[in-house]
Amino acid sequence: MNPYARLVSLLDDGTPCCVLLVLSAEGSTPREAAVRAVVEVDGTIHGTIGGGTVEARAQAAAVEACRTGVPAVLDIELTGDAVGDAEPVCGGRMRVLVDPTAAKDRAAYARAAEALARRECGALITAIEAGDVARTRVRWAREEELSAVTEASEALVEPVVPDPRLIIAGGGHIGQALARQAALLGFEVLVVDDRSEFADAALYPAEATTICADTAETLRALPLAEDSYVVIVTRGHRHDQEALRACVQRPHAYLGMIGSRRKVALLRASLLQEGAATEEEFAAIHAPIGLDLGAETVPEIAASIAAQLVAVRRRGPAARGARDMRDR
């Protein structure tokens, strides 16, 4: 469940809860601005603002705010003098909103939840009015409305952006292991395989979607965008080539294919000869796939691919370094 949908669900159930929102983070901190979590009145937390002492302090403040109904802003210094101290020693500072009045802004949170479900972008604008008692208001803005920021003593524009979509072409052992790891890393996972036994939803995390259909045809029909990650790990050379042909000239953040350097060279020659890819387009493919971790087992190979996905997501498409991998 996306964080806004979870909050709306708690509000609709009448569960007393409090929003934690990182308003700013300077220096070395466990999380950045615009990270949020929700704390129930019994202390149960959904999401995280960084864990450790910072989160414990904010969590305790949230429980108290659920009781009083009064918002607060915590300024937390992470400047303890020694590792053994109770105070965090990261060296930065965080400003955290503790807001138990989210029910009044349910409509804005519901709009954000709906946008994520439709893979649309926008922002939540949280305005804070300082005074004897802090007051907050939250509104939703579509992507094209972001120039109109609410005037307030303090305001945070929180981007609402869907998780990147990972399309795994091939539901074999590596595809299954990668799906499990990628779901934990915050990817929206979609697995495509033309064999029903490998497209069985029971093999994958509950959050994953599976499609049992011709792999190449499905890839051609799927919308690809700048936040699309495609991993090709089908059961054979011909299927890999067809899947690669379906994606190589379309938008994507990442396109990777498993296989040996010899296999990659053969595919390159074939695609270039038939005009299905240019030299530049083929050079951008991550093949062989994954970072060179010395991986041998299926979980290790999946981990090397997952590591490369994270590297590309956080650092850009230059993240390479795979060693030669045997064909499956």
Helices and strands as residue ranges (DSSP letters): H 3-12, E 17-26, E 36-40, E 45-47, H 52-68, E 72-77, E 93-99, G 102-105, H 106-117, E 122-129, E 135-142, G 143-145, E 154-160, E 165-169, H 173-184, E 188-193, G 196-198, G 201-203, E 209-212, H 215-221, E 228-232, H 237-247, E 254-257, H 261-274, H 279-283, H 298-315
